Amino acid sequence: MKLELVAHNTGVEALVATAMLTTTSSSRPSSIYHSLSKDPERVDRLLGRLEVQHGSILGHNRLCWIAEASEGEVLGILLKNRFFSFTRLDDSRWLLSSNLRTAIRYAQENKDQFGRSLLESICDVVPTIVRDIRVRLL
Amino acid sequence: MKVELLSHILSDQIRSALGELELPDVELLPHLSFTFAVEEVSRSCSHQLIRHRLASYSQQSQRFIAVRRLKEHTVVPETVADNAPQLFDAFIEAASETYQGLLERGVPREDARFVLPNATETSLLVTMDGRALLHFFGLRCCNRAQWEIRELADAMLVHVRAAEPGLYRGAGPYCYQLGRCLEGRFSCGKMQDVKEKYDHLA
């Protein structure tokens, strides 16, 4: 299966860090987000404390790929995780999307080519989180 | 109430990746995403909001954040302000004193919060995909929705129309989206007024 990331929210790691702080800070989420967007080092520090099993904070985003896959491969993925969304483009191409929570959950639970391709495709979008996940998967 | 659209995926990003292949809007919607900061709404409103399960929420926790100056951080419905402001204020004052008293006696925040009213303000981060959001507008922009969540839905719709005018020009309550009311005998009977409102909401 071939995956190409074609769209995603802006500032995904800042959004994850904002979600972390929103639950525990009296500051407003908009203030937290605008402050963190200007301070990538603080975002890195916060993400270093991320507990990925608390998945809800990873849900504030969406990642879209174009995938080349057979119907059987798509069915296999959906049977493992029903939170991916697929739209057929032609005989072998699909528009695929999920949030970070779904992508990471899949990669953690399935050590297959699709899971590795998911992480590889998003390592520039969420570098700190992918680095941490890869360490945990080793 | 304050609402800000913090981040989203633009449909043009996806359309340009698809090249000459054209997807109908309805097939594109589930791949879009909108993240809002929703601030200074009541716990009553957030409770209705989180009933929309195809979404992600991160809300200020009353386990971690003590409520200070409760009276300054409550949402007061117009009907209460018009009819019984003193009764309402007296209750908020009593709830505030009880809450502070519990904290001072060593009761943890997670237990002291049991006396906080639904009027207490809260803020949260909300993310919905494009299809779930359209359904949310269909239900919560409706005249039959409770006023606070209807105001919230309208404010979110204004932001979404600005970001995606083509896709959400026809968004609003279901009577506006479909041209017919789904509320049966509970219909407000004001479809023309509703159409006028959502034709011009911006």
Interface residues (C-beta under 8 A of the other chain):
Chain A: E4 V6 A7 H8 N9 T10 G11 L15 T18 A19 M20 T22 T23 T24 S25 S26 R28 P29 S30 Y33 S56 I57 G59 H60 N61 R62 C64 I66 S85 T87 L89 D90 L95 S97 N99 R101
Chain B: K2 E4 L6 S7 H8 I9 L10 Q13 I14 A17 L18 L21 L23 E27 L28 P30 H31 L32 S33 T35 A37 V38 E39 S56 Y57 S58 Q59 Q60 S61 F64 I65 R68 S123 L124 L125 T127 D129
